[in-house]
C-alpha cells in the first residue's frame, strides 16, 4: 500500500494506551493522519512510503501541547524579574505593553515564540494576547498548530477601547479562521479582576453558541481572592459559577488558591485546569494541587505562561518541574507518576482545547503531530524506561524532528519553516528599541 510517511522508531510512546511503550515500531502516515502503528518488520512488507525516517536512536511521542501562553511576550523575556505578580504587572509589564504593543510587536514576538516552541517539541499552543490576528499570522508562517485567544479586558489598549470592542474584534478573527485546519479560536477574558460581569456573561453565551472554549486566569494569587471578596463579597470561582462560566468549556489557568469545596465544584462542573508550575514558582503565586485535582477526576493540562514570567517556553522543563513539585507538595514519592505527567502535556492539553479527537496521542485516525527526541547522547544513557526518561531526563535540545499533520517542520534539529538568522535579527532589533 502506498503511503506518505513511514517513521521507524526505537521506541514509541503513544500515550493511549496509557503507560505503554512500543519498541521497534513504525508509525504510518497518509494525508496528514496516522493510519497504522505496527512493528517495523511488519510495516516494511505492507507499506511503500514516499519518505521513510529511520529513528534507530530516538523516542517518538505525540507533540507537546502548551495549554497557556502569551506568545508575543517573548519580546519581554527577562524585562522585569524577581518581583511579585501585581507589582510585576502594574509597575512594569502593563506600562511596557502600553508603550510597545502593536500589531508588529505581537507578530514578531509570536514568531519568535513559535520558533522556540517548535524547537522545544511543542506542536500546539493556546494563546492569550492583544492583536490575535497577528499571532494567527505568525502561527501560519511557522506551521504550528494553535488555539488563539480572543482577548477581553475592561481597559482600553492599543488593540481595543472597551469590552464590546474587544469582543467585536475577536469575533472578526474567529470568522477569518473558519475552516482553518491548524488554527482555532477560544474566548480569553483576562481574569476576574480585569473583566466585569456583563462581558463575562456575554462570553458565556457566545461560547455556547459558537462551541468555543473559555480561557481565563483564575485563583492565581491570594491578592486576587482578597480583591474579589472585597469587591464582590465572594471568591472568584463562586462568581464565575453565578455568571454561568463553570462548564467543561472553561480552562482555568493557575488555580493556586483552592479550597476543598472548590476542587469538588470544579470536578462536578467538568472544568479544565491549566497548571503553570515554573511561572507560579517564579512569581511566588502559590501551588496548584495537581495530585488532588487529578484524583478528583479533573482534567489537568500544563502551560508555560509567557517568557516574561518563566522565562522560557520549554515544555520538557515544565514536565520535570510538575513531577517533582507534585511529589514535594504531597510528600509522596509515588505521586506525579511520569506517564500521568506526560499525559497532562499531551492528551490532557488537547482535551482542554476540545482537540482530543484529533491530537494528543499516537492513535489511528489522529493527525500526525509527532516529535522525536534523540537518546544516543551520553547524557541520556543508559535508558531503562522511555516514559520516565522523557519526564525526568529529556531536554528540549534532544528534539531532533517535528511533524504537524504529517508536515515535517523540524528535520535533524533544523527549523524548515523560518530562518533562524532573521529571527535573531528581529529579537535584537526589538531589544534595542525597548532598552533604549
KOLSESE-549825 format. One line per 2 residues: number of its first residue (from 1); for each residue x, y, z of C-alpha. Coordinates in steps of 0.25 Angstrom, whole numbers, plus 5000, padded with zeros to 4 digits. Layout:
NUM) X Y Z  ...;
! end
This chain:
1) 5000 5000 5000  5005 5014 4996;
3) 5006 5024 5008  5013 5037 5010;
5) 5022 5035 5022  5027 5023 5030;
7) 5034 5026 5043  5042 5015 5049;
9) 5046 5018 5063  5054 5010 5074;
11) 5043 5014 5084  5029 5020 5082;
13) 5021 5026 5094  5006 5026 5089;
15) 5000 5032 5102  4988 5024 5098;
17) 4988 5012 5102  4993 5018 5115;
19) 5007 5014 5122  5011 5007 5109;
21) 5024 5007 5101  5025 5001 5087;
23) 5039 4997 5083  5044 4995 5068;
25) 5031 5001 5064  5026 5009 5051;
27) 5016 5020 5050  5010 5021 5036;
29) 5004 5034 5031  4995 5037 5020;
31) 4989 5050 5016  4994 5056 5030;
33) 4987 5046 5038  4992 5033 5045;
35) 4987 5021 5038  4995 5010 5045;
37) 5004 5007 5057  5011 4993 5056;
39) 5024 4986 5058  5035 4991 5048;
41) 5038 4977 5042  5023 4976 5038;
43) 5022 4990 5033  5033 4988 5023;
45) 5025 4977 5016  5012 4984 5016;
47) 5014 4999 5013  5022 5006 5002;
49) 5025 5020 5007  5029 5033 4999;
51) 5038 5036 5011  5044 5027 5021;
53) 5050 5032 5034  5060 5023 5042;
55) 5060 5027 5056  5068 5016 5062;
57) 5073 5024 5074  5060 5032 5077;
59) 5047 5033 5085  5035 5036 5076;
61) 5024 5043 5084  5012 5052 5082;
63) 5015 5067 5080  5014 5074 5093;
65) 5002 5084 5096  5006 5097 5103;
67) 4992 5100 5109  4995 5114 5113;
69) 5004 5125 5107  5005 5139 5103;
71) 5014 5137 5091  5017 5151 5088;
73) 5023 5154 5101  5035 5147 5097;
75) 5040 5161 5094  5039 5164 5109;
77) 5048 5152 5113  5055 5156 5125;
79) 5050 5170 5125  5045 5170 5139;
81) 5049 5159 5148  5049 5156 5163;
83) 5036 5162 5168  5022 5158 5171;
85) 5011 5157 5161  5003 5170 5163;
87) 5016 5179 5164  5021 5172 5152;
89) 5009 5175 5144  5005 5188 5149;
91) 5018 5195 5150  5026 5188 5139;
93) 5018 5179 5129  5006 5188 5127;
95) 5013 5201 5125  5023 5194 5115;
97) 5011 5188 5108  5004 5202 5107;
99) 5017 5207 5100  5021 5196 5091;
101) 5009 5187 5088  5004 5188 5074;
103) 5002 5178 5062  5016 5178 5058;
105) 5021 5175 5073  5011 5164 5074;
107) 5014 5157 5061  5029 5158 5063;
109) 5028 5153 5077  5019 5142 5074;
111) 5028 5138 5062  5040 5136 5072;
113) 5031 5129 5081  5026 5119 5071;
115) 5041 5116 5067  5045 5114 5081;
117) 5033 5105 5084  5035 5096 5071;
119) 5049 5094 5074  5045 5090 5088;
121) 5035 5079 5083  5022 5087 5085;
123) 5013 5085 5073  5001 5092 5078;
125) 4999 5104 5088  4988 5112 5094;
127) 4990 5127 5094  4984 5139 5101;
129) 4989 5153 5096  4985 5166 5089;
131) 4984 5166 5073  4981 5152 5072;
133) 4981 5153 5057  4996 5156 5058;
135) 4998 5143 5066  4990 5136 5056;
137) 4999 5141 5044  5011 5136 5052;
139) 5006 5123 5055  5002 5121 5040;
141) 5016 5125 5036  5023 5115 5045;
143) 5013 5103 5042  5010 5101 5057;
145) 4996 5097 5062  4990 5108 5071;
147) 4977 5112 5078  4977 5127 5078;
149) 4970 5134 5090  4960 5145 5087;
151) 4965 5154 5098  4955 5162 5106;
153) 4958 5172 5117  4951 5184 5122;
155) 4963 5194 5120  4966 5201 5107;
157) 4978 5197 5100  4985 5200 5086;
159) 4976 5188 5081  4962 5192 5086;
161) 4955 5202 5094  4945 5195 5103;
163) 4939 5181 5105  4930 5182 5094;
165) 4941 5186 5084  4949 5174 5089;
167) 4938 5164 5086  4935 5170 5073;
169) 4949 5169 5068  4951 5156 5074;
171) 4938 5151 5066  4944 5156 5053;
173) 4957 5148 5056  4948 5136 5059;
175) 4941 5138 5045  4954 5139 5038;
177) 4959 5126 5043  4946 5117 5040;
179) 4951 5105 5033  4966 5107 5036;
181) 4971 5093 5039  4982 5097 5049;
183) 4977 5109 5056  4965 5110 5064;
185) 4960 5121 5074  4955 5122 5088;
187) 4950 5133 5097  4960 5139 5106;
189) 4955 5148 5117  4968 5152 5124;
191) 4964 5150 5138  4953 5152 5149;
193) 4960 5165 5154  4960 5171 5140;
195) 4947 5167 5133  4934 5171 5139;
197) 4921 5163 5140  4914 5167 5127;
199) 4925 5164 5118  4927 5150 5125;
201) 4912 5147 5123  4913 5151 5109;
203) 4925 5142 5107  4918 5130 5114;
205) 4906 5132 5104  4915 5133 5091;
207) 4924 5121 5095  4911 5112 5096;
209) 4906 5118 5082  4920 5116 5075;
211) 4924 5104 5083  4937 5110 5087;
213) 4946 5108 5100  4948 5120 5110;
215) 4962 5122 5115  4964 5131 5128;
217) 4974 5133 5139  4967 5129 5151;
219) 4971 5128 5166  4985 5131 5163;
221) 4989 5139 5175  4984 5142 5189;
223) 4982 5156 5185  4973 5153 5174;
225) 4964 5145 5185  4964 5157 5194;
227) 4961 5167 5183  4949 5158 5179;
229) 4944 5157 5194  4945 5172 5196;
231) 4938 5176 5183  4928 5164 5180;
233) 4927 5158 5194  4930 5145 5188;
235) 4942 5137 5183  4945 5138 5168;
237) 4941 5123 5166  4927 5125 5172;
239) 4926 5138 5164  4929 5131 5151;
241) 4919 5120 5155  4908 5130 5157;
243) 4911 5136 5143  4910 5123 5136;
245) 4924 5120 5133  4927 5107 5141;
247) 4925 5097 5130  4934 5087 5122;
249) 4938 5099 5113  4945 5106 5124;
251) 4960 5106 5124  4964 5111 5138;
253) 4979 5115 5138  4988 5115 5150;
255) 4978 5111 5161  4988 5112 5172;
257) 4977 5117 5183  4967 5106 5184;
259) 4959 5101 5196  4954 5086 5197;
261) 4939 5090 5193  4945 5098 5181;
263) 4952 5085 5176  4939 5078 5177;
265) 4932 5089 5170  4942 5088 5158;
267) 4941 5073 5157  4925 5074 5157;
269) 4925 5085 5146  4936 5078 5138;
271) 4945 5090 5138  4959 5088 5131;
273) 4971 5093 5140  4984 5098 5133;
275) 4996 5097 5142  5008 5107 5140;
277) 5018 5102 5150  5030 5110 5147;
279) 5023 5123 5145  5015 5121 5158;
281) 5029 5118 5165  5036 5130 5159;
283) 5025 5139 5163  5022 5132 5177;
285) 5008 5131 5173  5005 5118 5181;
287) 5004 5104 5178  4993 5097 5169;
289) 4989 5084 5176  4991 5075 5163;
291) 4990 5062 5170  4977 5065 5178;
293) 4971 5071 5165  4975 5058 5157;
295) 4970 5049 5168  4957 5057 5167;
297) 4955 5054 5153  4959 5068 5148;
299) 4966 5069 5134  4979 5076 5137;
301) 4988 5081 5126  5001 5088 5126;
303) 5005 5102 5121  5018 5110 5121;
305) 5011 5124 5123  5019 5135 5116;
307) 5034 5136 5114  5033 5149 5122;
309) 5029 5141 5135  5036 5128 5133;
311) 5046 5131 5125  5045 5121 5114;
313) 5034 5113 5107  5041 5099 5110;
315) 5030 5089 5112  5041 5078 5115;
317) 5045 5087 5127  5030 5088 5131;
319) 5029 5073 5131  5041 5071 5140;
321) 5036 5082 5150  5022 5077 5150;
323) 5026 5063 5154  5036 5068 5165;
325) 5027 5079 5170  5015 5069 5171;
327) 5024 5059 5179  5029 5071 5188;
329) 5015 5077 5191  5009 5063 5195;
331) 5021 5058 5201  5018 5045 5194;
333) 5029 5040 5184  5018 5032 5177;
335) 5010 5044 5173  5012 5050 5160;
337) 5015 5038 5152  5023 5040 5139;
339) 5012 5035 5130  5002 5043 5136;
341) 5010 5056 5135  5013 5053 5121;
343) 4998 5051 5118  4996 5065 5124;
345) 5005 5071 5114  4999 5064 5102;
347) 4985 5058 5102  4980 5066 5114;
349) 4984 5079 5107  4977 5074 5095;
351) 4965 5071 5103  4964 5084 5109;
353) 4964 5091 5096  4954 5081 5090;
355) 4964 5075 5081  4966 5061 5087;
357) 4959 5054 5076  4970 5060 5066;
359) 4983 5061 5074  4990 5058 5087;
361) 4993 5043 5085  4998 5034 5075;
363) 4986 5027 5070  4980 5023 5057;
365) 4972 5034 5051  4978 5045 5058;
367) 4987 5056 5052  5002 5052 5051;
369) 5006 5063 5061  5019 5056 5065;
371) 5032 5059 5071  5045 5051 5072;
373) 5056 5052 5083  5070 5046 5082;
375) 5074 5037 5093  5088 5033 5088;
377) 5096 5044 5095  5104 5041 5108;
379) 5094 5050 5116  5083 5040 5112;
381) 5089 5027 5115  5086 5017 5119;
383) 5071 5016 5116  5062 5007 5124;
385) 5049 5014 5123  5046 5023 5112;
387) 5034 5030 5119  5042 5033 5131;
389) 5053 5038 5122  5044 5048 5115;
391) 5039 5054 5128  5052 5053 5137;
393) 5064 5053 5128  5060 5059 5114;
395) 5063 5073 5110  5058 5081 5098;
397) 5072 5081 5092  5069 5066 5089;
399) 5057 5069 5080  5062 5065 5066;
401) 5049 5064 5057  5035 5070 5058;
403) 5023 5067 5049  5010 5075 5049;
405) 4999 5068 5042  5009 5060 5035;
407) 5017 5072 5030  5032 5072 5035;
409) 5035 5085 5042  5048 5081 5049;
411) 5058 5072 5042  5070 5067 5049;
413) 5069 5079 5058  5068 5089 5047;
415) 5055 5098 5046  5050 5097 5032;
417) 5039 5108 5032  5047 5120 5037;
419) 5060 5126 5036  5067 5126 5050;
421) 5077 5137 5046  5065 5146 5042;
423) 5058 5143 5055  5071 5146 5063;
425) 5071 5160 5056  5057 5162 5059;
427) 5059 5159 5074  5072 5168 5074;
429) 5064 5180 5068  5053 5180 5078;
431) 5063 5179 5089  5070 5191 5085;
433) 5056 5199 5084  5051 5194 5097;
435) 5064 5196 5105  5067 5210 5099;
! end
